[in-house]
Amino acid sequence: MVEMEPVPQNPNYLVPPTPPVDSPPSARPPPVSSNGPIISFPKRPAFRITTEFDSDSSIFFHKISCKFLDSLAKLKLSFHNNNKGDISEPQLSVVSKHLSINYDLDDQNALLKSSFDLGPRLHLEASHDVKAQQGEVAVVAHIADPGYKFELSSAVPSVGLPKATFKFPLGEVSLEEKEEEEVNRILSINGILRSQLLNGICTAQYKDEDLKLRYSFKDEEMSFIPSIIVPSNALSFAFKRQLGPSDKLSYWYNLDSNYWSAVYKHTYGKDFKFKAGYDSEVRLGWASLWVGDEGGKAKTAPMKMKVQFMLQVPQDDIKSSVLMFRVKKRWDL
């Protein structure tokens, strides 16, 4: 009888062998998920709804917008409605970086606008009214840095020479052809020039054969702005005084007509502003309170809502005073 050698016992024979640490991913066992396969759904576009109401006209204005195609374009729908629910002026728009289409549902008319670069220093802008079969084309050339531009724009279909505008850091000059007495066409020159003078800025603006000269002096506490129009010699000036960190007084006076107006403004932080004033031309006193930044958007206001209350008091008939308000509210869905 042949005696067999004893087989050595392995104490870890019940534990499966583990792959080495440096084994390739294909040698590792795949993870097992108890929840089944993961399915990803496309992200739903975010909707933004903005509503405005003006008590003076008693009309609501609504605007609904959303971004799609990974924010490459925006779809907007806007319309007005009165207290009876009647809808008016519906507008549908699609806006992207290079093309925008604004469609008027009532007139069944579309306004197309396009803008794109033709090169590193050449830019093209075009617009077209489908119903009127009219539009405009403009080419802007960046000549040199900083701020030198040359622009040529023409109506489509063309009725004359294109308008030429040269812009530079101190102003701009434009040359265009205008129709005079429906018979002759003449060349018209308009321009504006700005220059630093003493502690202020002097501005000369020439338009429609009128020259307006304006000087603006401003420091931390005061602003003084006189202006005159030649050849009518209409002289006016504005004076603004900072009374404190939150208080400001502004005054305008027209020497040619003797009309004047004054405004006092007091701010409470960033989101509250009180203003009161008087206008001698319409003989009207007024006061208003803004909740939310007056010049900002609703999204930066508390609760994304802006409110203005205004009281108007006619000087000749105080009993006909009226209190008005405007509300602008935005919802993000």
Secondary structure, DSSP 8 states (H G I E B T S, - for coil): ----------TTTTS-----TT--GGGS-----TT-----------EEEEEEEETTTTEEEEEEEEEETTTTEEEEEEEEEETT--EEEEEEEEEESSEEEEEETTTTEEEEEEEEEEETTEEEEEEEETTTTEEEEEEEEEEETTTEEEEEEEEES--S--EEEEEETTEEEEEEEEEETTTEEEEEEEEEEEEEETTEEEEEEEETTEEEEEEEEE-SSEEEEEEEEETTTEEEEEEEEE-SSSEEEEEEEETTT--EEEEEEEEETTTEEEEEEEETTTTEEEEEEEES-SSS-GGGSGGGEEEEEEEEEESS-GGG-EEEEEEEEEEE-
